[in-house]
Amino acid sequence: MVTDIPGTTGPSYGQEILGYESPRPAMGIHRYVFILFQQKRRQTVDAPGWRQHFNTRDFAEFYNLGSPVAALYFNCQRENSSRGRRILLN
């Protein structure tokens, strides 16, 4: 989670609140969502306690973010393989 990104730059110029965590689905298909809000002003944002059950609507309302300006999602599924590690040979 990154806040306070100047509009003409990228996320590396913002304030990182939480680092990126890669997908780690235990089983089944999981949906991952990235949502972009436009802040009206700089503000102090507290990191959420945990990733599971994070409520985006409550977060946006608490920090007065309004509606999202963009969103991206993808589905991820763990391979069901019991063969152990695979070795690639040249």
N, C-alpha and C positions, 0 to 999 in steps of 0.2 A: 504494500500500500504506500503510495507516494502522494504527497500533498504539495501545494504551493509551487506548481510547475509554471514558470513564466510562459505565456502563450506562444512565443516565437522560438521556444527551445524544446528540449526533450526531457524525459523523466530523470535523466542523470543530473539535471539542474534543480530538481525538487527536493523536498524533505522526505526521506524514507522513514515511514512509520513501522512497517513490517516488511521483511525481506520476502522475495519470491520463494514459494515452495512448489516443487514439481509435483505433477499428479502421481498419486500412489493408491489407485483403487485396489482394494483387497480382492473383490470379485464383482462381476457384473459391470454394467455400463454406468459411468459417472459423468455428469455434466459440470464443466468448469466455465465460469463467467467472468469476464473483465468488463467493468463499467466505468465510463468516464463522465465525471461531473465537472461543470465549470464553477469554480469558486468565485464568490462575489468579492472576497477579500482574503488576505492571509489570516490564518487562525491556528491556534494550538489544537491538535487532534490527538486524542489518546488512543493507543493501540487497543484493538479489541482483545478480550481475554483469550479467545481461542477461535480457530478457523471454522470448526463445525458449528452449524446452526447460526452462523452470522446472518443477521437480518439487515439487508441493504436498505430497505425502506425506513426502518427505525434509525439507522445510521444517518441517512440523508436528511431525515426530518430533524434529528438532534442537532446536526451541524448546519441546518438551513441551506442545503445544497440545491434544492429544487429538483427538476426532472433531469435524467441523464441526457447528455448530448451525443453519446455514442456507446455502443456495447458490442461485444464479441463473445461468442461461446464456442466450445468444442466438446465433443464426447470422447471419452477415453475408456478403454477396456483392457484389463490385464490378460495376457496370453494364458490360456489354460494348457500348461505343458508340465508333465511330470518326468520328462526325460533329463532333467538337470541342465547343466551348462552345455552350450554348443561351442564347438571349436571350428573356426574357419581356417581352412588350409589354402595356401596359394598354389 
